[in-house]
Amino acid sequence: MISMERVSTGINGLDEMLGGGVPRNHCVAVIGSFGTGKTTMGLHFMNEGMRNGERGIFITLEEDEDAIVADAESYGMGLREYVDSGKLVILKLEPTDARNTIRRVQSELPRFIEEFGAQRIVIDSISLLNMLYDNDAEKRTNLFNLSQLIKQTGATCMMTAEVRDDNPHASRDGLIVYTMDGVVSLRYDEDRERGEVGLSLRIVKMRRVKHDRRIKPYSITDAGIKVHAGADIY
């Protein structure tokens, strides 16, 4: 495999599975159903960059700046100081204003990333952004172009996406797995005999690097996501 510089996700167990972190300048999707910790993983990724002196842009189509900062604080991540110091921008896009949102993403975002000097980008969620397009061809083109525009700035990007009800390892529109450099799948695992529900993680793909392909359990704690890389589910 090619030796590539890695960017820490801020989650030790996941970094271990990735051989040190996400390859720099990759666009990676975190897919899963509601409540599996997709946004939380994005917060870890951004917070780690802030701790390392980087600059970042967190793009949200659901929550506003105060809600994102509060979510991070609930896990012990103090993003407010980075917003106040100008190292982090939390950008709220309105999915209800489709035309303006598409224009901002296509024409303004790449320039803003370069001018701001962002090394890390989080988009939460790409599924909502894709809903602004009318058909699969437009969605596929948008995803590919967006990832290429971000990569051209030199930034490393993490996007969240919802999964299909009938396949927890595929995004809702079925396109993200094919357009992203990497895909991390989060899912619920139900033990009917014990009446318990657990959480498991799988690295579906990560281009050009060797990574752990085994399914690993993880938990969401007061300190955020803990990936138990030393344990196996099956």
C-alpha positions, -999 to 999 in steps of 0.1 A, spaced: 0 0 0 10 36 -6 24 54 24 2 84 31 1 111 58 -27 104 83 -52 128 100 -64 116 134 -101 112 138 -99 120 175 -111 85 183 -82 62 193 -98 29 184 -109 41 150 -74 55 143 -60 21 152 -83 4 127 -72 30 101 -35 25 107 -31 60 122 -61 79 110 -78 91 78 -55 98 49 -49 135 45 -70 151 17 -95 122 16 -132 127 16 -148 102 40 -184 94 46 -198 82 80 -230 64 73 -256 51 97 -292 54 109 -305 79 134 -288 78 168 -257 58 158 -233 88 165 -226 102 130 -226 138 141 -207 129 172 -180 114 150 -179 146 130 -174 165 162 -145 143 173 -129 148 139 -132 186 141 -123 189 177 -91 169 171 -81 193 144 -87 223 166 -66 207 194 -38 203 169 -39 240 159 -57 235 126 -86 255 111 -119 241 102 -154 246 88 -184 226 102 -213 228 77 -247 219 91 -280 215 74 -299 206 106 -287 224 138 -275 260 143 -241 271 157 -253 271 193 -267 236 191 -235 222 175 -214 238 202 -238 225 229 -236 190 214 -198 191 215 -198 204 251 -220 175 262 -191 152 253 -164 174 269 -154 191 236 -150 228 240 -156 242 205 -168 276 216 -133 289 222 -123 280 187 -153 297 172 -146 328 193 -109 328 183 -118 325 146 -102 291 141 -136 273 135 -166 284 115 -199 267 119 -219 274 88 -257 268 88 -272 261 53 -310 261 48 -323 231 30 -356 249 26 -339 275 4 -327 249 -22 -316 273 -50 -296 295 -27 -280 266 -8 -269 249 -40 -254 281 -53 -235 287 -21 -221 251 -20 -211 251 -57 -196 286 -61 -188 300 -26 -177 270 -5 -144 262 -23 -133 298 -23 -142 302 13 -123 270 23 -91 283 6 -94 319 19 -101 307 54 -73 282 52 -94 253 65 -76 219 69 -107 201 81 -143 201 68 -174 184 82 -207 183 63 -237 171 84 -254 158 65 -248 151 28 -281 132 26 -300 164 33 -279 183 7 -286 156 -19 -323 159 -13 -321 193 -30 -314 176 -64 -341 161 -86 -326 129 -98 -298 103 -92 -277 117 -121 -277 152 -105 -271 137 -71 -241 117 -83 -227 147 -102 -231 169 -71 -214 144 -48 -184 139 -71 -180 176 -79 -183 186 -42 -157 160 -31 -133 171 -59 -137 208 -51 -129 201 -15 -99 179 -23 -85 206 -46 -83 229 -16 -61 204 2 -86 199 31 -96 166 46 -134 161 47 -158 140 67 -195 139 56 -224 122 74 -252 103 56 -283 83 64 -285 47 54 -312 27 36 -337 8 58 -330 -25 40 -292 -21 40 -273 -5 69 -241 -5 49 -255 16 20 -264 52 20 -300 62 14 -294 72 -22 -269 44 -28 -244 68 -43 -220 78 -15 -201 45 -13 -190 50 -49 -181 87 -48 -162 89 -15 -125 80 -8 -136 62 24 -168 50 41 -173 42 78 -205 24 86 -222 27 120 -251 4 128 -273 -11 155 -269 -48 164 -298 -65 180 -294 -96 202 -330 -110 202 -321 -137 227 -308 -114 253 -330 -85 244 -300 -62 240 -290 -36 213 -254 -28 207 -235 -6 183 -209 -18 157 -185 -1 133 -171 -13 100 -147 4 76 -164 -4 43 -136 12 22 -106 35 25 -88 40 -8 -51 34 -12 -44 24 24 -45 -8 44 -71 -9 71 -89 -32 95 -119 -48 78 -133 -65 108 -165 -54 125 -158 -38 159 -181 -28 188 -183 8 199 -201 28 226 -213 63 230 -203 76 264 -202 109 283 -168 115 266 -181 107 231 -175 76 209 -153 48 222 -143 22 196 -132 -11 211 -107 -21 185 -93 -50 205 -127 -68 205 -144 -87 177 -181 -92 171 -178 -118 143 
